[in-house]
Amino acid sequence: MDSHPSDSAAPARFRWAPYASVFLLLFLFGTETFLVSPLLPTIAGDLGISEQSAAYSVTAYVLVYAVCAPFLGLVSDRVGRRRTLLAGSLLFLLSNAAAALSDGLPLLVLSRALAGIAAASAGPAIWAHISETTEDAVRGRALGLGMAFFSCGQVLGVPLGGFLAGASGWRAAFWAMAIGTLLVVPALLTQIPAGGARAARGMGAGAVFAAWRHPALRASLLVNTAFNAANLGAYTFMGAVLTERFDLSVSTLGLVSVLVGVGSIVGSTAGGRLGDRARARGRTHLPMLAVWSLLLAVGIAVTVWGPGLVLALVGVTLWFVASGGFVIDQQTLAGTTAPELRATSSAWLTSTMYAGTGVGAWAIGLFSDLSMATAVVGVVLALVASLGGLMVGTRLRRNADRELLVDPMGAPEQA
């Protein structure tokens, strides 16, 4: 159920403590995203397989997440957040324990696929839970803080995996994830309220695509695809581009990843606050989608074409400030435009993100000059996303005006 702003004149404050468990779970999910990458050579050597074969474990996680997320998001919308969050968390714990116990490629890949299902179950439920239990005045800040925890996990995933593998072997990294999840589960039991399940209707496959039948959500999902084709599609080749331009070492590229994380954290927290201020002024049409997309175009262009390493690194930071801000605006839109589809819409955001990443990386990979292709494809697709963001904002503004005509008193949104 949505909370509504207090009649008090005092500004609303976000109380983060009741969300500590879901923020920590987001941190673990973010860590899991890049945890395996530094472990591939060690895993391959220990299991007696090639690094290419070991990489199937990464593919299994991403692919299963992308495919299953919309279906599991629908389950969350129908049976409630507590059940899907707890089920996903427990499966996440078991999947990491299974990965740590893997004695061959089949069990490792299966465990990573199960981890993808776990994250696809709990992830959308977390974003929906945050959206529907926070006041409108602080919803953006709450979502932004959640994304900051997720981004911190992504930044720390690579060095954490490498450190644990060096100290105690690659299995220690997965045991650490399992233990971390085990510590979070008791807090979830106390912080996620029981009940809140929706009517068990529309569980068929057609209901999964309900978000695509909603005009504003459909447009935002298409914008999300274009944005991430530019954003993460170009990011696939960012290391190669910077190495080609400045002959960077592997360790230096690791420091660049810190800027990626810092930019994402700044963008997500700033995006949340800016969105809250806009909604407080009655601007519910999220005009920042277009702005973040324009900033992304600038960031990619400066990264690839900016003279000198310092300016290129400024471009990287701008790039991921835009990325973090855009994600929060999209999550806010998904959580408020169609409340009955909160988790399903959030899940589709992730699926279209992965789809856009694949399309963007494929398009750039068609060209021999990676630097030129990264800049041109990235900038053009970011501008397409900016135009789409303007269209989404226009549609939402018209919907708001229409609702105001029907209900001049501006009745508050009902969950």
C-alpha positions in Angstrom: 0.0 0.0 0.0 1.3 3.4 -0.9 2.0 5.8 1.9 0.9 9.4 1.4 2.7 12.5 2.4 2.0 13.9 5.9 0.0 17.1 6.2 2.8 18.5 8.4 4.7 21.4 7.0 8.0 19.7 7.9 9.9 18.2 5.0 9.6 14.4 4.7 12.6 12.5 5.8 13.5 9.0 4.6 14.1 6.5 7.4 16.5 4.0 6.0 16.7 1.6 8.9 13.5 -0.4 8.0 15.1 -1.1 4.6 18.5 -2.2 5.8 17.9 -5.8 5.0 16.8 -5.2 1.4 19.6 -2.7 0.9 22.1 -5.3 2.0 20.5 -7.9 -0.3 20.9 -5.4 -3.2 24.6 -5.1 -2.2 25.0 -8.8 -2.4 23.2 -9.0 -5.8 25.4 -6.2 -7.1 28.5 -8.1 -5.9 27.3 -11.3 -7.5 27.1 -9.6 -10.9 30.9 -9.3 -11.4 32.1 -11.8 -8.7 32.9 -14.5 -11.2 34.9 -12.5 -13.7 38.2 -12.4 -11.8 37.8 -16.0 -10.8 37.5 -17.5 -14.3 41.2 -18.5 -14.7 41.4 -20.0 -11.2 38.1 -21.9 -11.6 39.2 -23.2 -15.0 42.5 -24.4 -13.7 41.0 -26.1 -10.6 38.2 -27.8 -12.5 40.4 -28.7 -15.5 38.3 -26.8 -18.1 39.0 -23.9 -20.4 38.3 -20.3 -19.4 35.8 -20.2 -22.3 33.9 -23.1 -20.7 34.1 -21.5 -17.3 32.5 -18.4 -18.7 29.3 -20.3 -19.4 28.7 -19.8 -15.7 28.5 -16.1 -16.3 26.2 -16.5 -19.3 23.9 -18.8 -17.3 23.4 -16.2 -14.6 22.6 -13.3 -17.0 20.5 -15.3 -19.5 18.4 -17.0 -16.8 17.8 -13.7 -15.0 16.8 -11.9 -18.2 14.3 -14.6 -19.3 12.8 -15.4 -15.9 12.6 -12.0 -14.3 9.2 -10.9 -15.9 7.5 -14.2 -15.0 8.8 -14.0 -11.4 7.9 -10.3 -11.2 4.3 -11.3 -12.0 4.5 -13.9 -9.2 5.6 -11.1 -6.8 2.7 -8.8 -8.0 0.2 -11.6 -7.3 1.4 -13.4 -4.2 3.2 -10.6 -2.3 6.7 -9.3 -1.7 7.5 -11.2 1.5 7.1 -14.7 -0.1 9.1 -13.9 -3.2 11.8 -12.1 -1.3 12.3 -14.9 1.2 12.1 -17.6 -1.5 14.6 -15.8 -3.7 17.0 -15.1 -0.8 17.0 -18.7 0.3 17.6 -19.9 -3.2 20.4 -17.3 -3.6 22.0 -18.8 -0.4 21.7 -22.4 -1.7 22.9 -21.6 -5.2 26.1 -19.9 -3.9 26.7 -22.9 -1.5 26.3 -25.2 -4.5 28.7 -23.1 -6.6 31.3 -23.4 -3.7 30.8 -27.2 -3.7 31.0 -27.6 -7.5 33.4 -30.3 -8.6 32.8 -29.8 -12.3 31.3 -27.5 -15.0 27.7 -28.9 -15.0 27.1 -28.2 -11.3 28.8 -24.8 -11.5 26.6 -23.7 -14.5 23.5 -25.1 -12.8 24.3 -23.3 -9.6 24.8 -20.0 -11.5 21.5 -20.5 -13.3 19.8 -21.0 -9.9 21.4 -17.8 -8.7 20.0 -16.0 -11.7 16.5 -17.3 -10.8 17.0 -16.3 -7.2 18.0 -12.7 -8.1 15.2 -12.5 -10.7 12.7 -13.5 -8.0 14.0 -11.2 -5.2 15.3 -8.2 -7.2 12.0 -6.9 -8.7 10.2 -7.6 -5.4 12.8 -5.4 -3.6 12.2 -2.4 -6.0 8.4 -2.9 -5.7 8.6 -3.1 -1.9 10.6 0.1 -1.7 8.2 1.9 -4.1 5.0 0.9 -2.4 6.1 1.4 1.2 7.8 4.8 1.0 6.1 8.2 0.9 5.9 9.8 -2.5 8.0 12.7 -1.2 11.0 10.5 -0.5 10.5 7.6 -2.9 13.2 8.7 -5.3 15.7 9.0 -2.4 14.8 5.5 -1.2 15.2 4.0 -4.7 18.4 6.0 -5.2 19.9 4.7 -2.0 19.0 1.1 -3.0 20.7 1.6 -6.3 23.8 3.1 -4.5 24.1 -0.2 -2.5 23.7 -2.2 -5.6 26.4 -0.1 -7.4 28.7 -0.5 -4.4 28.4 -4.2 -4.7 29.2 -4.1 -8.4 32.3 -1.9 -7.8 33.5 -4.3 -5.0 32.6 -7.5 -6.8 35.8 -7.7 -8.9 38.4 -6.8 -6.2 36.5 -8.8 -3.5 36.4 -11.9 -5.7 40.1 -11.6 -6.5 41.1 -11.0 -2.9 39.1 -14.0 -1.6 40.4 -16.2 -4.4 44.0 -15.2 -3.6 43.6 -15.7 0.1 41.5 -18.9 0.3 40.7 -20.1 -3.2 37.8 -19.3 -5.5 35.3 -21.3 -3.5 35.7 -18.9 -0.6 34.1 -16.1 -2.7 30.9 -18.1 -3.1 30.9 -19.2 0.6 31.2 -15.5 1.5 28.1 -14.7 -0.6 26.2 -17.6 1.0 27.1 -16.5 4.6 26.2 -12.9 3.8 22.8 -13.9 2.6 22.3 -16.1 5.6 22.9 -13.1 7.9 20.4 -11.0 5.9 17.5 -13.5 6.0 16.5 -13.0 9.7 16.3 -9.2 9.1 14.1 -9.8 6.1 11.7 -11.8 8.3 11.3 -8.8 10.6 11.4 -5.9 8.1 9.2 -7.2 5.3 5.6 -7.2 6.5 3.4 -10.3 6.0 0.4 -10.1 3.8 0.0 -7.6 1.0 -0.6 -10.3 -1.6 -2.7 -9.4 -4.5 -5.5 -11.3 -6.0 -4.4 -14.6 -7.6 -5.6 -13.6 -11.0 -4.0 -13.3 -14.4 -1.3 -15.8 -13.7 -1.2 -16.9 -17.3 1.6 -16.1 -19.7 -0.4 -13.2 -21.2 -0.3 -11.3 -17.9 3.5 -11.2 -18.0 3.2 -8.9 -21.0 0.7 -6.5 -19.4 3.3 -3.9 -19.0 3.8 -3.8 -22.8 0.1 -3.1 -23.2 0.3 0.0 -21.0 1.2 2.9 -23.4 3.5 4.8 -21.0 5.3 1.6 -19.7 5.7 0.3 -23.2 7.3 3.5 -24.3 9.6 3.6 -21.3 10.7 0.0 -21.9 11.6 0.8 -25.5 13.6 3.9 -24.3 15.3 1.6 -21.7 16.4 -0.7 -24.5 17.8 2.1 -26.6 19.5 3.7 -23.6 21.3 0.5 -22.5 22.2 -0.4 -26.0 24.2 2.9 -25.9 25.2 2.7 -22.2 26.2 -1.0 -21.5 26.7 -1.9 -25.2 29.4 0.8 -25.4 30.7 -0.1 -21.9 31.5 -3.6 -23.3 34.3 -2.0 -25.3 35.2 0.9 -23.0 38.3 -0.9 -21.6 39.5 -1.8 -25.1 39.0 1.8 -26.2 40.9 3.3 -23.3 43.7 0.8 -23.6 44.0 1.6 -27.3 44.0 5.3 -26.7 46.3 5.5 -23.6 47.9 2.0 -23.3 46.5 1.4 -19.9 47.5 -1.5 -17.7 45.0 -4.0 -16.3 45.5 -2.5 -12.8 44.8 1.0 -14.1 41.6 -0.3 -15.8 40.6 -1.6 -12.4 40.8 2.0 -11.1 38.7 3.1 -14.0 36.0 0.7 -12.7 36.0 2.6 -9.4 35.0 5.8 -11.4 32.2 3.7 -13.0 30.9 2.9 -9.5 31.3 6.4 -8.1 29.5 7.8 -11.1 26.6 5.3 -10.7 26.3 6.1 -7.0 26.3 9.9 -7.5 23.8 9.6 -10.4 21.4 7.3 -8.5 21.4 9.4 -5.4 21.2 12.7 -7.3 18.5 11.3 -9.6 16.4 10.2 -6.6 16.6 13.7 -5.0 15.9 15.5 -8.2 12.9 13.3 -8.9 11.5 13.9 -5.4 11.8 17.6 -5.9 10.1 17.5 -9.3 7.2 15.5 -8.0 6.8 17.8 -5.0 6.2 20.6 -7.6 3.7 18.5 -9.4 6.0 17.6 -12.3 5.1 13.9 -12.4 6.1 13.3 -16.0 9.8 12.5 -15.3 11.5 14.9 -17.8 14.9 13.8 -16.6 14.8 10.7 -18.8 15.7 12.8 -21.8 18.3 14.8 -19.8 20.1 11.7 -18.5 20.2 10.3 -22.1 21.8 13.5 -23.4 24.4 13.4 -20.6 25.1 9.8 -21.6 25.8 10.9 -25.2 28.2 13.6 -23.9 29.9 11.1 -21.5 30.5 8.6 -24.3 31.7 11.2 -26.7 34.2 12.7 -24.2 35.4 9.3 -23.1 36.2 8.3 -26.7 37.2 11.6 -28.3 38.3 13.8 -25.4 41.9 14.9 -25.6 44.0 13.5 -22.8 43.4 10.8 -20.2 42.0 13.2 -17.5 39.3 14.4 -19.8 38.5 10.9 -20.9 38.1 9.8 -17.2 35.8 12.8 -16.7 33.8 11.4 -19.6 33.6 8.0 -17.9 32.3 9.6 -14.7 29.6 11.6 -16.6 28.7 8.5 -18.5 27.8 6.6 -15.3 26.3 9.5 -13.5 23.8 9.5 -16.4 23.4 5.8 -16.1 22.6 5.9 -12.4 20.2 8.8 -12.7 18.3 7.2 -15.6 17.9 3.9 -13.8 16.3 5.6 -10.8 13.9 7.6 -13.0 12.9 4.4 -14.7 12.4 2.5 -11.4 10.3 5.3 -10.1 8.2 5.3 -13.2 7.7 1.5 -13.0 6.7 1.8 -9.4 4.1 4.6 -9.8 2.6 4.5 -13.3 0.9 1.1 -12.9 1.0 0.1 -9.2 -0.5 -3.3 -9.8 2.4 -4.1 -12.1 5.3 -2.8 -10.0 7.4 -5.9 -9.8 6.6 -7.1 -13.3 7.5 -3.7 -14.8 10.7 -3.6 -12.8 11.6 -7.0 -14.1 11.0 -5.9 -17.6 13.4 -3.0 -17.1 16.1 -5.6 -16.3 15.2 -7.8 -19.2 15.2 -4.9 -21.7 18.5 -3.7 -20.2 20.1 -7.0 -21.0 18.5 -7.0 -24.5 19.7 -3.5 -25.2 23.2 -4.4 -24.0 23.4 -7.3 -26.4 22.1 -5.3 -29.3 24.5 -2.4 -28.7 27.5 -4.7 -28.2 26.6 -6.6 -31.4 26.2 -3.3 -33.4 29.6 -2.0 -32.3 31.3 -5.3 -32.9 30.3 -5.2 -36.6 33.0 -2.5 -37.1 36.8 -2.9 -37.2 37.4 0.5 -35.7 36.1 0.0 -32.2 36.8 3.5 -31.0 34.8 5.1 -33.8 32.1 2.5 -33.6 31.7 2.9 -29.8 31.4 6.7 -30.1 29.1 6.8 -33.1 26.8 3.9 -32.1 26.8 5.0 -28.4 26.0 8.6 -29.1 23.4 8.0 -31.7 21.5 5.5 -29.6 21.7 7.8 -26.6 20.2 10.6 -28.7 17.4 8.2 -29.8 16.8 7.4 -26.1 16.7 11.1 -25.3 14.0 11.7 -28.0 12.1 8.7 -26.6 12.4 10.1 -23.1 10.8 13.3 -24.3 7.9 11.3 -25.8 7.5 9.4 -22.5 7.4 12.6 -20.6 4.8 14.1 -23.0 2.6 11.0 -22.7 2.7 11.0 -18.9 2.0 14.8 -18.8 -1.1 14.3 -21.0 -2.3 11.4 -18.8 -1.8 13.6 -15.7 -3.7 16.5 -17.3 -6.5 14.1 -18.4 -6.8 12.7 -14.8 -6.9 16.2 -13.4 -9.8 17.0 -15.7 -11.7 13.9 -14.6 -10.8 14.5 -10.9 -10.1 18.2 -10.3 -9.4 17.5 -6.6 -6.4 15.4 -7.6 -7.3 12.3 -5.6 -4.2 10.5 -4.5 -3.0 7.3 -6.2 -4.3 4.1 -4.9 -2.2 0.9 -4.8 
